[in-house]
Amino acid sequence: MIPCRRQEILKTPSVQKFSEVKNFLASKQILCDYSIDYRCHTGKCGEMRHLYVRDADYTRACEALRVILGAG
């Protein structure tokens, strides 16, 4: 579990993208935590995945995220 001081690095409904980013951060030895929100409102049910990193790792995680998502 990540300490309370954490930053959200990714928010996506995509299981594939979530797993890809989570595994990539782990390969870079960046600890992460996640939560999954289950919602059913306005007739649309679904899941939203949130990925968090420690404040201390936030900059490194952002750089890694740019690499994996093709922006860097």
KEZA-306546 format. One record per residue (C-alpha): residue number from 1; chain; x, y, z. Coordinates in steps of 0.25 Angstrom, whole numbers, padded with zeros to 4 digits, m for minus. Last residue first. Example, Ala and Ser with C-alpha at 12.3 -4.5 7.8 and 13.67 -1.06 7.14 Angstrom:
KEZA-306546
R,pos,unit,px,py,pz
R,2,A,0055,m0004,0029
R,1,A,0049,m0018,0031
//
This chain:
KEZA-306546
R,pos,unit,px,py,pz
R,72,A,0032,0044,m0101
R,71,A,0018,0044,m0105
R,70,A,0016,0030,m0108
R,69,A,0007,0025,m0097
R,68,A,0019,0017,m0091
R,67,A,0029,0028,m0091
R,66,A,0020,0039,m0086
R,65,A,0016,0030,m0075
R,64,A,0030,0027,m0071
R,63,A,0033,0042,m0070
R,62,A,0020,0044,m0062
R,61,A,0025,0033,m0053
R,60,A,0038,0039,m0051
R,59,A,0032,0052,m0047
R,58,A,0022,0046,m0037
R,57,A,0032,0037,m0030
R,56,A,0033,0045,m0018
R,55,A,0018,0048,m0017
R,54,A,0016,0033,m0017
R,53,A,0009,0027,m0029
R,52,A,m0006,0025,m0032
R,51,A,m0014,0018,m0042
R,50,A,m0029,0020,m0044
R,49,A,m0038,0010,m0051
R,48,A,m0052,0014,m0055
R,47,A,m0063,0003,m0056
R,46,A,m0076,0003,m0063
R,45,A,m0091,0004,m0063
R,44,A,m0099,0014,m0071
R,43,A,m0113,0017,m0068
R,42,A,m0111,0031,m0063
R,41,A,m0103,0024,m0052
R,40,A,m0096,0011,m0049
R,39,A,m0082,0012,m0044
R,38,A,m0071,0003,m0040
R,37,A,m0059,0010,m0036
R,36,A,m0046,0003,m0036
R,35,A,m0034,0007,m0028
R,34,A,m0019,0006,m0030
R,33,A,m0006,0007,m0023
R,32,A,0008,0009,m0030
R,31,A,0022,0006,m0026
R,30,A,0032,0011,m0037
R,29,A,0043,0000,m0040
R,28,A,0043,0003,m0055
R,27,A,0038,m0011,m0057
R,26,A,0027,m0008,m0047
R,25,A,0023,0005,m0055
R,24,A,0022,m0003,m0068
R,23,A,0013,m0013,m0061
R,22,A,0004,m0003,m0056
R,21,A,0004,0005,m0070
R,20,A,0000,m0008,m0078
R,19,A,m0010,m0013,m0068
R,18,A,m0017,0001,m0068
R,17,A,m0017,0001,m0083
R,16,A,m0022,m0013,m0085
R,15,A,m0033,m0011,m0074
R,14,A,m0038,0002,m0081
R,13,A,m0047,0011,m0072
R,12,A,m0036,0020,m0070
R,11,A,m0030,0030,m0059
R,10,A,m0015,0030,m0059
R,9,A,m0004,0037,m0050
R,8,A,m0012,0040,m0038
R,7,A,m0003,0046,m0027
R,6,A,0001,0040,m0013
R,5,A,0003,0045,0001
R,4,A,m0005,0035,0008
R,3,A,0006,0024,0007
R,2,A,0005,0014,m0004
R,1,A,0000,0000,0000
//
